[in-house]
Amino acid sequence: RLHTYHRTQGDEEPPPELIVTTDLADLRRADVVAVAINTNEPLIYAQLDEHGLPRDLIYQAMIESGFSPYAYSWAKAAGVWQFIPSTGRRYNMKIDWWVDERRDPFSATEGAVGYLTYLYELFGDWHLASAAYNAGEGKIGRAIKRYETRNFWELCQGDYLKPETKDYVPKIIAAAILGKYPERYGLLDEVPEWHDPW
C-alpha cells in the first residue's frame, strides 16, 4: 500500500480524509512501472519538453492505459492516452475503419499535449486539468461553480464528482512516486530481455 498526497501548488494540502491509500495492484502493471517509463519516456518527454509541460504528465498516460496503445475502455476511449473518438478528432487524429491514430503513441501524445495545454489554460491548475482530462472540462467547470472553489481537494469533498475522478489525480501522484523511486517499492528498474511494450 502506498499512502500519498500531493503538495506542489503553493501550500495546498488535501484534508486528512482525502489522503489516498492506493493498493499497488490498483496501478496498472505496477510491477513494471520503471520498465514502462523507460520504454516510453523518450517519445513522451520530447513532446512535453517541446511544449513546456511538466514531465510528470507522463504518469497520466501510465494511469490511463499502462502505456498500451491497445488499451480500450467501455467509453470507447483508445490508445496510450485514452482519447474518446470526438476528442481524438478534435486533436487531428484520423479515426476510421482502417486507421485509428489514437493508438499511435506519437499522434496520441501530440493530441494529449494539445488537450492538456488547453485544460491548464482553462483552469490554471494541473490537478484540475488532469481531473478535467478524466471527467471532461464541463464537469469540472460545473463542480467549481457548485462548490465555489478551484481547489481540487475541496471539490472531492462533495458528491458531484464520481469516485473515478476523485481517485484519478491521486493515482497519477502515486504513479509518479513509483516511477521516480522504483527501488523503494521493489520495482524493476531495468528492461528485461523478454519485455515487449507493445
Secondary structure, 3 states (H helix, E strand, C coil): CEEECCCCCCCCCCCHHHCEEECHHHCCCHHHHHHHHHHHHHHHHHHHHHCCCCHHHHHHHHHHHCCCCCCECCCCCECCCCECHHHHHHCCCCECCCCEHHHCHHHHHHHHHHHHHHHHHHHCCHHHHHHHHHHCHHHHHHHHHHHCCCCHHHHCCCCCCCHHHHHHHHHHHHHHHHHHCHHHHCCCCCCCCCCCCC
